[in-house]
Amino acid sequence: MNSKKSFARNRLSIDINSEEHQKIKIFATLHNKTIREYVLESIRERLNRESEENQLLAMTTQINPALKEVWNNKKDSIYDEI
């Protein structure tokens, strides 16, 4: 029995201009990666960064009721203008 798992893969094809292709090729080479590796890593980093930004946004827009009570008072209202 083979212990390796097979994963279904989807193909993604995009059209880019020559200048973009050349830049990607140069940066991939500078990072000792294939174009495929470089592009996938870049996409994954972007997805992770945007996911983290969305999580932070969700946390800051949904203020804990206890904190809201502490923050929303006349004494600290001056900070609302900053």
N, C-alpha and C positions, 0 to 999 in steps of 0.2 A: 504494500500500500504506500502511495506517495504522500509524504507529510506536507508537501508544499501546497499552499492554498492558491487557487486561481482567482484573480479579481477581474471583474468586468471593467473594461476601460471604454471611455468615450473619446472620440476624436474631435478635436477643436481645430478648425482651420480659419485663419484670418488673413486678410490681404493688407499688406503694408507697403509703403513706398520704399524706394531703394535706399534713401537716406536713413530711414528708421531701421531698415534691415542691417545696414552697415554699422550703425551705432550699437545695435543689439549684439551683433557679431563681435565687435571690438570689446565691449564690456564683458561679454561672456568669456572671451579669451583672456582678458585681464584678471578675471576671477577663476581662471583654470577650469571652466565649465563648458559644457556643450550649450548650444543655443537653447535646446529643450530644457536642460537643467536650469539655466539662468532665468528663462521666462517663467517656468513653473515656480521657482523659488521667489521671484519677484511678485507673482500673482498671490502666492500663499502669504507672503509678508504683508501685502496690501490688504488682503482679506482679514488677516489677524488684527492689523492695526485698526481697520474700520469696525471690526467686531468689538474691540476694546473701547473705541470711541463711542459706539452705540451703547455699550454697557454703562459707561461713565455718564453719558447723557441721560440714560434711563434712571440711574441712581440719583442724579442731581435734580431731575424733574419730579421725582416721586419722593419728596422730603418726608422723613419719618415724622409722624404727628407729634412726638415728644420734642423733637428738635424744632419743629415749626412753632410750637408754643414758646420755646425759649427765644427763638430768633425774632418772632413777630411781637415786639414790645416797643413802647414809646422811647424808652431809654436808648435803644439801639437803632431807632429809625433813621438816625443821621447816616448810618452806613448804607442805607438803601439808595442814597443819592450818589454814592461813589461809583 
